[in-house]
Amino acid sequence: MLRGSKRLSLISSAILSSAPTPNRTLATSASTTPTKKMPNHAQVIIVGSGPAGHTAAIYLSRAELKPVMFEGMLANGIAAGGQLTTTTDVENFPGFPKGIGGSELMDEMRAQSERFGTIIHTETISKVDMKSRPFKLWREGEEDKAEPTDTCDSLIIATGASAKRLNLPGEETYWQNGISACAVCDGAVPIFRNKPLAVIGGGDSAAEEALFLTKYGSEVYVLVRRDVLRASAVMSKRLQAHPKIKMLWNTVAEECHGNEKGLLTSLSIKNVKTQEASKLDVNGLFYAIGHDPATQLFKEQLDVDSEMYIKTTPERPRPPSRESLQPAMSKTRSIDRQSPVQEVAAWPPSSVKSFSPSRPTRT
Ligand SMILES: Cc1cc2nc3c(=O)[nH]c(=O)nc-3n(C[C@H](O)[C@H](O)[C@H](O)COP(=O)(O)OP(=O)(O)OC[C@H]3O[C@@H](n4cnc5c(N)ncnc54)[C@H](O)[C@@H]3O)c2cc1C
């Protein structure tokens, strides 16, 4: 839907403006001598290219630490630039009183990172080894090689997150044909206009998505598994007061059904208190049930919790100090005594539990 075209434009602009990849083949002597592939070494590598990755890149490059960023090639199913590339107007970013398009904002952040010298590769990192120094990284397609493609002294993990799905029967069939995890991206498409729609979830995101969808749908059902909302008081009040919104408490969806055109037309739902099953006619279903952090790559290397968020000590996450990024300059500090994990920064917000896993509420 809307999302696809935005991604394509972002990817192509990313490729066109990408800094040249340094030559990874180093000649060992004269031109007749066989060449040996050496890993590229950087003081600091940033994996991920959402707002977190670019914030890190801007600070690091302005500090002349020559960061290298892997912005990903549809890594974790998300375009370079991250989740904001899937949205229209961002209205809560300071400095843009009239709002700014998500892709446009990310293009600007990318340009700012490059302006100060960040080298950006439009590639995905698919394997890491952080057991010893320097940290080793492999680019996608080269993970079977013994030698890493890249090494670094410090690594910033800014790999973000993706929306959770319920994997209901029928969900795959009607995914992007009536089912979406992003009302803001997809809510305006014609198949939802003046049609009954449903949102699953009980937090701020669900409230926000449902309220947004009232602009387009004839009515919006909000399916809440319990009899209370997790959403903030102000959002709950706004949600329940809206004339187009109908709350379905203690209700879960069990199956998705569609028509011969392959579009969603209804849901099987159940009241978990009464066990009463029924059918809900809706042409749109929007999930607002949280996110999965993109930390799969690091689960063997770092401590992650049951939801795959990287565990951090209370005072973290924090930006790595210049000293920790330049061990050669810091003779007084023994980096050998530090565990590699301590030298890894998981930049906020999406991959770190101590920050809200759900996206910030729009105003
Ligand atoms: C539809 C929508 C609308 C939103 N609107 C707003 C809003 O208006 N205001 C607001 O404040 N927030 C909004 N958000 C939330 C905001 O987008 C996120 O909070 C923010 O993008 C998180 O930034 P991040 O840098 O942590 O990660 P992400 O934006 O998730 O970016 C991570 C990036 O890293 C890449 N990556 C992952 N793994 C790898 C790898 N192994 N190698 C290389 N690259 C990798 C991914 O492909 C992705 O591009 C919205 C989110 C969505 C989905």
The ligand as an ORCA input file, in Angstrom:
! r2SCAN-3c Opt
* xyz 0 1
  C       3.624      4.640     11.456
  C       4.491      5.235     12.518
  C       4.352      6.563     12.827
  C       5.137      7.152     13.801
  N       4.986      8.466     14.063
  C       5.751      9.059     15.000
  C       5.622     10.460     15.283
  O       4.837     11.159     14.673
  N       6.410     10.973     16.228
  C       7.302     10.218     16.934
  O       7.973     10.759     17.785
  N       7.451      8.900     16.688
  C       6.701      8.309     15.745
  N       6.842      6.968     15.482
  C       7.814      6.214     16.273
  C       9.205      6.375     15.706
  O       9.172      6.038     14.346
  C      10.150      5.452     16.465
  O      10.107      5.757     17.843
  C      11.555      5.669     15.971
  O      11.619      5.489     14.577
  C      12.505      4.696     16.642
  O      13.755      5.014     16.153
  P      14.976      4.023     16.165
  O      16.111      4.763     15.579
  O      15.142      3.435     17.505
  O      14.591      2.773     15.227
  P      13.861      2.559     13.843
  O      13.168      3.768     13.374
  O      13.099      1.299     13.998
  O      15.081      2.304     12.846
  C      15.913      1.207     12.921
  C      16.602      1.039     11.584
  O      17.653      0.118     11.714
  C      17.665     -0.757     10.626
  N      18.260     -2.040     11.018
  C      17.718     -2.999     11.821
  N      18.549     -4.054     11.903
  C      19.628     -3.734     11.143
  C      20.828     -4.442     10.803
  N      21.082     -5.667     11.290
  N      21.709     -3.848      9.965
  C      21.474     -2.604      9.482
  N      20.367     -1.897      9.761
  C      19.459     -2.455     10.575
  C      16.183     -0.920     10.275
  O      16.040     -1.355      8.935
  C      15.689      0.498     10.481
  O      15.858      1.236      9.305
  C       6.083      6.358     14.498
  C       6.236      5.018     14.178
  C       5.455      4.444     13.187
  C       5.626      2.977     12.838
*
